[in-house]
């Protein structure tokens, strides 16, 4: 039980850790990693019910544990390897969606995976072997899309992040929303989630031509 207490205390740090992408964009009182997970789980459950054939228990477990590695690995963004010095340059960079060569993309993904896997292994040492094995399996599914549930949540996770970005834009029109529209076109192809994106477009851009 003592190890479980330590595990839950460590995981509790995610309630305090702000999402790095929002910090880079100078959002006041940005959401934490844990608050992102909370809504991502709800979105996975509710939107997942609109897709037939998903194992809901597996889907929700993936959603719950997908960011546990960030307790030690920290939050990462697509911009980390190209961040310039100075707030002004960072602000300009945040207005774009970063582009990399295939070789660069693979290296970034490999380095990120290694760092996060090591962090997850360290955290899971507090847990019984059976739970440790299950969580590693679920995390690998999220990372690599090994099952329909892993592939669905990978996109639902991005959708929650996208919704948060648009909410920040709604309260601050200087917040750059363009990168998320570029990302969503490239990274989401699940029909259920694309339908949701279409409804978001109507909700937030009712006075303009739809973006998608």
JOLIN-V133040 format. One record per run of one state. SS is the DSSP state (a for helix, b for strand, c for the rest). FROM is the first residue (numbers start at 1). TO is the last residue. If there is no record, write none. Layout:
((SS | FROM | TO) (SS | FROM | TO))
This chain:
((c | 1 | 1) (a | 2 | 15) (c | 16 | 17) (b | 18 | 18) (c | 19 | 19) (a | 20 | 24) (c | 25 | 31) (b | 32 | 32) (a | 33 | 48) (c | 49 | 55) (a | 56 | 65) (c | 66 | 69) (a | 70 | 73) (c | 74 | 79) (a | 80 | 82) (c | 83 | 86) (a | 87 | 93) (c | 94 | 101) (a | 102 | 124) (c | 125 | 128) (a | 129 | 144) (c | 145 | 147) (a | 148 | 171) (c | 172 | 177) (a | 178 | 187) (c | 188 | 190) (a | 191 | 204) (c | 205 | 212))
